[in-house]
Amino acid sequence: MNALEIFYEICKIPHPSGNTYQLKDFICNFAKKHNCDVTCDNANNIHVIKGNPAICLQAHYDMVLIGDKIDPYIDGNFLKSKDSSLGADNGAAVAAILYFIANRDNIEALITNDEEIGMIGVKNLALEAKSRRILNLDSENINEICIGCAGGFDAKIALTPYFRDSNFKYYYEIETKNFIGGHSGVDICKNIKNAIVELVYFIYGLDCEIVDIIGGEKINSIPVSAKAIIATNILIDNYSNNNILINRINSIYTKTTTKDFLIPIISIHSGVYAMDNKSVISSLNISKVSIDNLEVMARSNRNDLLDMHKKRLQYMFDNVEISDFYSPWEAEDSTFLNEIKNTFINNGINYDIIQIHAGLECGILKSRCDEIVSIGPTILNPHSKLESLDLKSFDQFLLILNNLV
């Protein structure tokens, strides 16, 4: 099989974060079939080695699944999925690794698990690469060589709804529609509408109280869906909006709460906080909401700005739980970087040296090796139903790896 055919096989196997066991078995069996030594740890990370490799390839095998299942199809020069995210982040890299496992005598790979839900795999990595150079394959632009990434943390803010006896005439379910979502780091500068924010601002314009609210999909994605049940004495009829759908419901609710408990969503800016030239270096994304909790993700390419996010949230709110903290990967030059630059040049592929405003495993793996760099094929709109893999860039990606592995 070529690398794209291997990716199609990966697409057939469910592997959203938290449910990756089938793909783990596929990867391990594939590597053993091609005479590799395979070791796994308690976090379901996979170490594959054969021969005497010069570098270790690294990717993660979980994905952010938006939709029900992957159904890939080719649209011009892009690979997409019908009504779901594609999982090219990071499945395209896993497919490339498996391709070279099948076609190289000297190969090493660390394939980590559950990175999309807080770097769980790499944080609990109990496996060691033999090679002292690690090439991370989790970048998303073929014309970029990444040497730095954002750190981040998740924050859960306790909401305090006060339910009281009530007696309203009408009850409505209000939900969002036509939101596209996106990656809460690399897409945060694109002014993509946040479904939770838009829903809450819409509700604040109504004379109503709230029965329930829920929204968001993943901590690290810009929300696509959100909905609330409201109670009001105003008849809402024939309402039309491109992003809001209102349905009257016949149920009667005797307990409601005022909108005040949603003030945190109004008071937190969801978006870019700081720029360096044209690059985002600090941001915050409102990710998920329920009647009791608000979840946000903070990112920064600098430790001082990341600490500022933490202090700001703790100052604004009484009950904030900080979790899944990871430090930024700060940029540095290296011999390995120069060799990768030359590989790009020799193959006629233009490049920029960049730092990415997203979490890469490199921020944690840098302490386990001498040199680390990140590259990847071009993936548009990751973590959304518009996710697509540029097939020309995938060929270029394989060409680069062919010269490095």
C-alpha positions as CSV (number, residue, x, y, z in Angstrom):
1,M,0.0,0.0,0.0
2,N,1.1,3.6,-0.6
3,A,0.8,6.1,2.2
4,L,-2.6,7.5,1.0
5,E,-4.0,4.0,0.9
6,I,-2.8,3.4,4.5
7,F,-4.5,6.7,5.5
8,Y,-7.8,5.3,4.0
9,E,-7.4,2.2,6.2
10,I,-6.8,4.5,9.3
11,C,-10.0,6.3,8.4
12,K,-12.0,3.1,8.6
13,I,-10.9,2.6,12.3
14,P,-12.6,4.7,15.0
15,H,-10.0,6.7,16.9
16,P,-11.3,9.7,18.6
17,S,-9.4,10.8,21.7
18,G,-10.3,8.5,24.6
19,N,-11.3,5.6,22.3
20,T,-8.2,4.7,20.3
21,Y,-7.7,1.0,21.1
22,Q,-8.6,-0.3,17.7
23,L,-6.1,1.9,16.0
24,K,-3.5,1.1,18.5
25,D,-3.9,-2.6,17.7
26,F,-3.7,-1.8,13.9
27,I,-0.5,0.2,14.3
28,C,1.2,-2.4,16.5
29,N,0.2,-5.3,14.3
30,F,1.3,-3.5,11.2
31,A,4.8,-2.7,12.7
32,K,5.3,-6.3,13.9
33,K,4.4,-7.6,10.5
34,H,7.2,-5.5,9.1
35,N,9.8,-6.9,11.6
36,C,9.8,-4.0,14.1
37,D,10.2,-4.3,17.8
38,V,7.1,-2.8,19.4
39,T,6.6,-1.6,23.0
40,C,3.7,0.1,24.6
41,D,3.3,1.9,27.9
42,N,0.4,2.3,30.3
43,A,-0.8,5.5,28.5
44,N,-1.0,3.4,25.3
45,N,1.9,5.2,23.6
46,I,3.7,3.1,21.0
47,H,7.4,2.8,20.4
48,V,8.5,1.2,17.1
49,I,12.1,0.5,16.2
50,K,13.9,-1.5,13.5
51,G,17.6,-1.5,12.7
52,N,19.8,1.5,13.5
53,P,17.8,4.6,12.8
54,A,19.3,8.1,12.6
55,I,16.1,10.0,13.7
56,C,12.9,9.2,15.5
57,L,9.6,10.2,13.9
58,Q,6.9,11.3,16.2
59,A,3.1,11.7,15.8
60,H,-0.1,11.1,17.7
61,Y,-2.8,8.7,16.7
62,D,-5.9,10.1,18.3
63,M,-8.1,12.7,16.5
64,V,-10.7,15.3,17.2
65,L,-13.9,13.8,15.7
66,I,-16.5,16.3,14.8
67,G,-19.4,14.3,13.3
68,D,-20.2,10.6,13.4
69,K,-17.5,9.0,11.3
70,I,-14.9,9.6,8.7
71,D,-16.0,9.2,5.1
72,P,-13.1,10.5,2.9
73,Y,-13.5,11.7,-0.6
74,I,-11.2,13.6,-3.0
75,D,-12.3,17.1,-4.1
76,G,-9.8,18.5,-6.6
77,N,-6.4,18.5,-4.9
78,F,-7.8,18.0,-1.4
79,L,-8.9,15.1,0.6
80,K,-12.0,15.8,2.7
81,S,-14.7,13.9,4.7
82,K,-18.4,14.0,4.3
83,D,-20.0,15.8,7.2
84,S,-17.1,15.1,9.7
85,S,-13.6,16.1,10.5
86,L,-11.0,14.1,8.5
87,G,-8.5,13.2,11.1
88,A,-5.5,14.2,8.9
89,D,-4.4,15.8,12.1
90,N,-2.5,13.6,12.9
91,G,-3.6,10.6,10.9
92,A,-1.7,11.7,7.7
93,A,1.5,11.6,9.7
94,V,0.7,8.1,11.2
95,A,0.1,6.9,7.6
96,A,3.5,8.3,6.5
97,I,5.2,6.6,9.5
98,L,3.6,3.2,8.7
99,Y,4.5,3.6,5.0
100,F,8.2,4.0,5.9
101,I,8.0,1.2,8.5
102,A,7.0,-1.0,5.5
103,N,9.8,0.3,3.3
104,R,12.8,1.0,5.4
105,D,15.3,-1.3,7.2
106,N,16.2,1.4,9.7
107,I,13.2,3.2,11.3
108,E,12.1,4.5,14.7
109,A,8.8,6.1,15.8
110,L,7.1,7.3,18.9
111,I,3.3,7.3,18.2
112,T,1.6,8.9,21.2
113,N,-2.0,8.7,22.4
114,D,-4.7,11.2,23.5
115,E,-2.7,14.3,22.7
116,E,-5.9,16.2,21.5
117,I,-7.4,16.1,25.0
118,G,-4.5,17.6,27.0
119,M,-1.3,15.9,25.8
120,I,-2.1,12.9,28.0
121,G,0.0,10.5,26.1
122,V,3.2,12.5,26.0
123,K,2.8,13.7,29.5
124,N,2.7,10.1,30.7
125,L,5.3,8.7,28.2
126,A,7.3,5.9,29.7
127,L,9.1,5.0,26.5
128,E,12.5,6.3,25.3
129,A,13.6,7.0,21.8
130,K,17.0,5.5,20.8
131,S,17.7,8.4,18.4
132,R,18.7,11.7,19.9
133,R,16.9,13.6,17.2
134,I,13.1,13.7,17.1
135,L,11.2,14.9,14.0
136,N,7.6,15.7,15.1
137,L,5.1,15.4,12.3
138,D,2.2,17.4,13.7
139,S,2.6,20.7,11.9
140,E,0.0,21.7,9.4
141,N,1.7,23.7,6.6
142,I,4.2,22.1,4.2
143,N,5.9,25.4,3.7
144,E,6.7,25.9,7.4
145,I,9.4,24.4,9.6
146,C,8.3,24.8,13.2
147,I,10.8,25.3,15.9
148,G,8.5,26.6,18.7
149,C,5.0,26.2,20.0
150,A,2.5,27.5,22.5
151,G,2.1,26.2,26.0
152,G,-1.3,26.1,27.5
153,F,-3.7,25.0,30.2
154,D,-7.4,24.2,30.7
155,A,-9.5,26.1,33.1
156,K,-12.9,25.1,34.5
157,I,-14.9,27.9,36.0
158,A,-17.8,27.0,38.3
159,L,-21.0,28.7,37.3
160,T,-23.6,29.5,40.0
161,P,-27.2,29.4,38.7
162,Y,-29.8,30.0,41.4
163,F,-33.0,28.2,40.5
164,R,-36.3,29.5,41.8
165,D,-40.0,28.7,41.4
166,S,-41.4,30.2,38.2
167,N,-44.5,30.2,36.0
168,F,-43.9,31.3,32.5
169,K,-46.2,31.1,29.5
170,Y,-43.7,29.9,26.8
171,Y,-40.7,27.7,26.6
172,Y,-38.2,27.5,23.7
173,E,-35.2,25.6,22.7
174,I,-32.6,27.9,21.1
175,E,-29.7,26.3,19.3
176,T,-26.9,27.4,17.0
177,K,-26.6,26.4,13.3
178,N,-24.2,26.8,10.4
179,F,-21.1,27.3,12.6
180,I,-17.9,25.9,11.2
181,G,-15.6,25.6,14.2
182,G,-11.9,25.3,14.0
183,H,-8.7,24.8,16.0
184,S,-8.6,27.0,19.0
185,G,-5.0,27.8,18.5
186,V,-4.0,28.1,14.8
187,D,-7.5,29.3,13.8
188,I,-8.1,31.7,16.7
189,C,-7.0,34.7,14.6
190,K,-9.5,34.0,11.8
191,N,-12.5,35.6,13.6
192,I,-14.4,32.3,13.4
193,K,-17.7,32.7,15.3
194,N,-17.9,30.9,18.6
195,A,-21.3,29.1,19.0
196,I,-21.4,29.5,22.8
197,V,-20.6,33.2,22.7
198,E,-23.1,33.9,20.0
199,L,-25.8,32.0,21.7
200,V,-25.3,33.7,25.1
201,Y,-25.2,37.2,23.5
202,F,-28.4,36.3,21.7
203,I,-30.1,35.1,24.9
204,Y,-29.1,38.3,26.7
205,G,-31.1,40.3,24.2
206,L,-34.3,38.4,25.2
207,D,-36.6,39.0,28.1
208,C,-36.3,35.5,29.5
209,E,-34.9,33.2,32.1
210,I,-33.0,30.0,31.6
211,V,-33.9,26.3,32.2
212,D,-30.7,24.7,30.8
213,I,-27.7,25.4,28.6
214,I,-25.0,23.2,27.0
215,G,-22.5,23.7,24.3
216,G,-19.1,23.0,22.8
217,E,-17.4,19.8,21.6
218,K,-13.7,19.7,22.6
219,I,-11.6,21.8,25.0
220,N,-9.3,22.7,22.1
221,S,-11.8,23.5,19.4
222,I,-13.9,26.6,18.6
223,P,-17.4,25.5,19.4
224,V,-19.8,24.5,16.6
225,S,-22.9,23.7,18.6
226,A,-24.7,25.2,21.6
227,K,-28.3,25.2,22.8
228,A,-30.4,26.5,25.7
229,I,-33.9,26.1,26.9
230,I,-35.4,29.4,27.9
231,A,-38.7,30.5,29.6
232,T,-40.5,33.7,28.7
233,N,-43.8,35.4,28.6
234,I,-43.2,36.7,25.1
235,L,-44.4,34.8,22.1
236,I,-41.6,34.3,19.6
237,D,-43.0,33.6,16.2
238,N,-41.5,33.5,12.7
239,Y,-38.0,34.2,13.8
240,S,-35.3,33.8,11.1
241,N,-31.5,34.0,11.6
242,N,-28.7,32.3,9.8
243,N,-27.0,31.2,13.0
244,I,-29.9,30.8,15.5
245,L,-32.8,28.3,15.4
246,I,-35.7,28.7,17.8
247,N,-38.2,25.9,18.4
248,R,-41.2,26.2,20.8
249,I,-41.5,23.3,23.1
250,N,-44.6,22.1,24.9
251,S,-42.9,21.1,28.2
252,I,-43.5,23.1,31.3
253,Y,-40.7,23.9,33.7
254,T,-41.3,25.2,37.2
255,K,-37.7,26.1,38.0
256,T,-35.7,28.7,36.2
257,T,-32.6,30.9,36.8
258,T,-31.8,34.4,35.7
259,K,-29.1,35.1,33.1
260,D,-26.7,36.5,35.6
261,F,-24.9,33.2,36.1
262,L,-23.6,33.5,32.5
263,I,-21.8,36.7,33.1
264,P,-18.4,34.9,32.9
265,I,-19.1,34.3,29.2
266,I,-19.8,37.9,28.7
267,S,-16.8,39.1,30.7
268,I,-14.2,36.8,29.1
269,H,-12.8,37.7,25.7
270,S,-12.7,34.6,23.5
271,G,-10.0,35.2,21.0
272,V,-6.6,36.8,20.5
273,Y,-4.9,38.6,23.4
274,A,-1.4,39.4,22.1
275,M,0.5,39.4,18.8
276,D,4.1,39.5,17.8
277,N,4.4,40.9,14.3
278,K,1.8,38.9,12.5
279,S,1.9,35.9,14.8
280,V,-0.5,35.2,17.6
281,I,1.4,34.6,20.9
282,S,-1.5,34.7,23.4
283,S,-5.1,33.6,23.2
284,L,-8.1,32.2,25.1
285,N,-10.9,30.1,23.8
286,I,-14.3,29.6,25.4
287,S,-14.7,25.9,24.7
288,K,-17.5,24.2,26.6
289,V,-20.4,25.2,28.8
290,S,-23.0,23.4,30.9
291,I,-25.4,24.7,33.5
292,D,-22.7,24.3,36.2
293,N,-19.4,24.9,34.5
294,L,-17.6,27.0,31.9
295,E,-14.4,25.5,30.3
296,V,-11.8,27.6,28.6
297,M,-8.4,26.9,27.1
298,A,-5.5,29.4,27.4
299,R,-2.5,29.4,25.2
300,S,0.7,31.4,24.9
301,N,4.1,31.1,23.3
302,R,5.6,32.8,26.3
303,N,5.6,31.6,29.9
304,D,4.9,35.1,31.2
305,L,1.8,35.6,29.1
306,L,0.6,32.1,30.0
307,D,1.0,33.0,33.7
308,M,-0.9,36.2,33.1
309,H,-3.9,34.2,31.8
310,K,-3.9,32.1,34.9
311,K,-3.7,35.1,37.3
312,R,-6.4,37.0,35.4
313,L,-8.9,34.1,35.6
314,Q,-8.1,33.5,39.3
315,Y,-8.6,37.2,40.0
316,M,-11.9,37.4,38.1
317,F,-13.5,34.2,39.5
318,D,-13.7,32.6,42.9
319,N,-13.8,29.0,41.8
320,V,-11.3,28.1,39.0
321,E,-9.7,24.7,38.5
322,I,-6.5,24.8,36.4
323,S,-5.5,21.5,34.7
324,D,-3.4,20.0,31.9
325,F,-0.7,22.7,32.1
326,Y,2.2,22.4,29.6
327,S,5.0,24.8,28.9
328,P,5.8,26.5,25.6
329,W,8.5,25.1,23.4
330,E,10.9,28.0,22.9
331,A,12.7,28.3,19.6
332,E,16.4,27.5,19.1
333,D,18.8,26.9,16.2
334,S,20.3,23.4,15.6
335,T,22.3,21.3,13.2
336,F,19.2,19.2,12.7
337,L,17.3,22.2,11.7
338,N,19.9,23.2,9.1
339,E,19.8,19.7,7.6
340,I,16.0,19.9,7.3
341,K,16.3,23.3,5.6
342,N,18.7,21.8,3.1
343,T,16.3,19.0,2.4
344,F,13.6,21.5,1.6
345,I,15.9,23.5,-0.6
346,N,17.2,20.4,-2.5
347,N,13.6,19.4,-3.2
348,G,12.5,22.8,-4.4
349,I,10.1,23.4,-1.5
350,N,9.9,26.9,-0.1
351,Y,9.8,27.3,3.7
352,D,9.5,29.7,6.5
353,I,10.8,29.2,10.0
354,I,7.9,29.6,12.4
355,Q,6.5,29.2,15.9
356,I,3.0,27.8,16.0
357,H,0.2,29.0,18.3
358,A,-0.8,25.5,19.3
359,G,0.4,22.8,21.5
360,L,2.8,20.3,20.0
361,E,4.3,17.3,21.8
362,C,7.7,19.0,21.2
363,G,7.2,21.2,24.3
364,I,7.3,18.1,26.5
365,L,9.6,15.9,24.3
366,K,12.4,18.5,24.1
367,S,13.8,17.3,27.4
368,R,14.1,13.7,26.0
369,C,16.3,14.5,23.0
370,D,19.2,16.7,21.8
371,E,17.4,18.3,18.9
372,I,13.7,18.5,17.8
373,V,12.0,20.0,14.8
374,S,8.4,19.8,13.5
375,I,7.1,19.6,10.0
376,G,3.9,18.3,8.3
377,P,1.6,18.4,5.2
378,T,-0.8,21.2,4.7
379,I,-4.1,20.6,6.6
380,L,-6.8,23.2,6.3
381,N,-9.5,23.8,9.0
382,P,-8.4,21.0,11.4
383,H,-10.8,20.0,14.2
384,S,-13.8,20.9,12.0
385,K,-16.1,19.5,9.3
386,L,-14.2,21.6,6.8
387,E,-10.9,19.8,7.5
388,S,-9.0,19.0,4.3
389,L,-5.6,17.5,3.4
390,D,-3.7,19.1,0.5
391,L,-2.7,16.0,-1.5
392,K,0.2,17.8,-3.3
393,S,1.6,18.8,0.0
394,F,1.3,15.2,1.3
395,D,3.4,14.0,-1.6
396,Q,6.0,16.7,-0.8
397,F,5.9,15.7,2.9
398,L,6.7,12.1,1.9
399,L,9.5,13.3,-0.4
400,I,11.1,15.2,2.5
401,L,10.8,12.2,4.9
402,N,12.2,10.0,2.2
403,N,15.4,12.1,2.3
404,L,15.6,12.3,6.1
405,V,14.7,8.8,7.3
